[in-house]
Amino acid sequence: MSTSIYTPHQPNTPCPQATHFTHIQKQPALEFPKFDGTEVHDWFFQAENCFHSMRTIKAEKLEIASHHLTGDALKWFKIISKTKEGVPWSWPDFTNSIVTSFSPKHLDTQ
């Protein structure tokens, strides 16, 4: 009967289990854009680009985006969230509402 002893991998030594891929290039980390209520169309464009690059599924988009709201956009989201409490909110619903609420035409009429 053989006994297996766990030996932790030591830094700066080759890992015997590692497989090396020379053709894979590490991608730079993406920083998801914050939205403060200004330039909604630019923010939405950047957010969608990040989602595409990160291969984000629709079900996760709203949660990710809501964590990156600041200032007036965060205040808006808190109010909207209370009115929609218990009602499922989809990414298309969110984007339509935020673009409508923060587009320059809408803000000029307030």
N, C-alpha and C positions, 0 to 999 in steps of 0.2 A: 504494500500500500504506500502510495507516495503522498507526501504532504506538500501543499502549495503555500508558500509564504508570500504575502503581499509586500512588495518593495516599492515605495513611492519613487516616481521619476525624479531624478536629480536635475536641477537647472543646468543649462549649458552642456548637456550631454544628449546624444541622439536618442530619441524614443524608439525602441525596437518595434512598437506596434504602428508607428506613423507611416502613412503612405504619402509620398511627396508628389505633388502635382505642379509641374513647372509651367503648365499652360494656363493656370488660373491666376488672374491678377486681382489683387484686393481692391475693392471699390471704396472710394472715400465715404465716410459716414455722412448721411444726409441730415440736415437740420430742418425739421418741420417748421414752416413759417408761423409766426405769431400773428394774430389779428386783433387790432385795437379798435376797429370800426372805420378805418380809413382805407381807401383803395381796395374795395371789396373784390373787384374783378381781377386785380393783380394777385391778391391773396388766394382767391379761388383757383386761378391758373397755377400758381405755385403749389398749392395743396394737392391738386389733381396730379401734377407732375411727380410730387413726392409719393403719392399713393401708387402711381404707375411703377415708379422705380423700386418701391418696397414691395410691390405685388400684393397690395392690401385688398382684402375682400370688402365688398360693400357693407357687410354687417359690422365691420370694425371702423369704418371711416368716421362716423359721427362721434364715437367715443374718443378717437384720436384727435379730431379737430376741436372738440369741446375743451380738451385739456390745454389747448394753445390759444384760447381767447383771453384777451386782457382788456382793461379799460371799459369803454362804452359797449364793446362787443360782449364782454363778460356780464355786464349789468343786463344787457338785452337777453342773453341766454338764460340767466337766472329767472327773469320774469316769464319768458316763454316756457321754460321748463315747468314752472308752477302751474301755468294754464294747461299744459299738456300732461300733467301728472297722471300716470296710469295708462296713457294712450301711447301706443308704439309710434315712434317717430323715425321715419326712414331718412336716408341720406338725401334723396331728391327733395323731400319735404323741407329738410333743414337748409339745403342750398337755395331753394326757391325763396324761402323765408328770409334768409340772411342777405341774399342779393337784393331782394325787394326792400328790406329795411335799411340797408346801408348804401344803396346806389345813390349817386349824386342827385338824380332827379327826385327821389323820394325825400332825401334830406333837405332839399331846397324848399319843399312844401311844408315842412314842420315849423 
